[in-house]
Amino acid sequence: MLNKKTCIPCQGGIPPLESNEINNFLNNIDNNWKSIDNIKISRTYNFNLYLDAVHFANEIALLSEKEGHHPHIHINFKNVEVITFTHKINGLHENDFILASKCDDVFKK
């Protein structure tokens, strides 16, 4: 299970995941995560209250610091979009799917 793994530091110089690898990882996380051109993955989380959305975004920020892997976090009133990819390789790495799985865990709490 991806949420039991820890992100590893990416040194760059490695190839990003290929389409078939991305699809395999997508099959192991919530189906609300979508691939963007096989370079990024994105999910929007919806909340009933603005402050719940802000609290969630802060929890993701804390998680990201702990994992050493930082997504883009966009707050739009009661919606939070999380977009993750590995900057050093300008594409997807297993870390992105680990973080996605852990974001879902935070959302379920």
C-alpha positions as CSV (number, residue, x, y, z in Angstrom):
1,M,0.0,0.0,0.0
2,L,1.4,3.3,-1.1
3,N,0.3,5.2,2.1
4,K,2.6,3.0,4.2
5,K,5.7,4.0,2.1
6,T,7.8,7.1,2.7
7,C,8.9,9.5,-0.1
8,I,12.5,9.2,-0.9
9,P,14.6,12.2,-2.0
10,C,14.8,12.5,-5.7
11,Q,18.2,13.4,-7.0
12,G,17.1,14.0,-10.6
13,G,18.8,12.5,-13.6
14,I,16.3,9.6,-13.6
15,P,13.5,9.2,-16.2
16,P,9.9,10.0,-15.2
17,L,7.4,7.2,-15.1
18,E,6.0,6.0,-18.4
19,S,2.3,5.8,-19.3
20,N,1.9,2.1,-18.3
21,E,3.6,2.7,-14.9
22,I,1.5,5.8,-14.3
23,N,-1.7,3.8,-15.0
24,N,-0.6,1.1,-12.6
25,F,-0.1,3.6,-9.9
26,L,-3.4,5.4,-10.6
27,N,-5.1,2.0,-10.2
28,N,-3.8,2.0,-6.6
29,I,-5.1,5.3,-5.5
30,D,-8.5,7.0,-5.3
31,N,-10.1,7.2,-8.8
32,N,-10.6,11.0,-8.3
33,W,-6.9,11.5,-9.0
34,K,-6.4,12.3,-12.7
35,S,-3.3,12.4,-14.8
36,I,-2.5,15.6,-16.6
37,D,-0.5,14.8,-19.8
38,N,1.3,12.0,-17.9
39,I,3.4,14.7,-16.2
40,K,1.3,15.6,-13.2
41,I,-1.6,14.2,-11.2
42,S,-4.4,16.3,-9.7
43,R,-7.4,15.9,-7.4
44,T,-9.9,18.4,-6.1
45,Y,-11.3,17.9,-2.6
46,N,-14.6,19.5,-1.7
47,F,-15.6,20.8,1.7
48,N,-18.8,22.3,3.3
49,L,-17.0,25.2,4.9
50,Y,-14.1,27.5,3.8
51,L,-12.3,27.0,7.0
52,D,-12.4,23.2,6.6
53,A,-10.7,23.7,3.2
54,V,-8.0,25.9,4.7
55,H,-7.5,23.4,7.5
56,F,-7.1,20.6,5.0
57,A,-4.6,22.6,3.0
58,N,-2.5,23.3,6.1
59,E,-2.6,19.5,7.0
60,I,-1.3,18.8,3.5
61,A,1.4,21.3,3.9
62,L,2.5,19.6,7.1
63,L,2.4,16.2,5.5
64,S,4.5,17.5,2.6
65,E,7.2,18.9,4.9
66,K,7.3,15.5,6.7
67,E,7.6,13.6,3.4
68,G,10.0,16.1,1.8
69,H,7.7,16.2,-1.3
70,H,5.7,19.4,-2.0
71,P,2.7,19.6,-4.2
72,H,0.9,22.7,-5.5
73,I,-2.1,23.4,-3.3
74,H,-4.8,25.7,-4.6
75,I,-7.7,26.9,-2.4
76,N,-10.8,28.1,-4.1
77,F,-13.3,28.9,-1.4
78,K,-14.5,25.4,-0.3
79,N,-12.4,23.4,-2.8
80,V,-8.8,22.4,-2.5
81,E,-6.9,21.2,-5.6
82,V,-3.7,19.3,-5.0
83,I,-1.4,18.9,-8.0
84,T,1.8,16.8,-7.6
85,F,4.7,16.0,-9.8
86,T,8.4,15.7,-9.3
87,H,10.1,19.0,-10.3
88,K,13.6,17.5,-10.7
89,I,12.5,15.2,-13.4
90,N,9.5,17.3,-14.7
91,G,7.3,14.3,-14.5
92,L,5.9,11.6,-12.2
93,H,7.7,9.4,-9.7
94,E,6.4,6.9,-7.2
95,N,6.7,9.7,-4.6
96,D,3.8,11.5,-6.2
97,F,1.5,8.6,-5.8
98,I,2.7,8.0,-2.2
99,L,1.8,11.6,-1.4
100,A,-1.5,11.4,-3.2
101,S,-2.4,8.3,-1.2
102,K,-1.5,10.1,2.1
103,C,-3.5,13.2,1.0
104,D,-6.5,10.9,0.7
105,D,-5.9,9.6,4.2
106,V,-5.9,13.1,5.6
107,F,-9.1,13.9,3.8
108,K,-10.8,10.7,5.2
109,K,-10.1,11.9,8.8
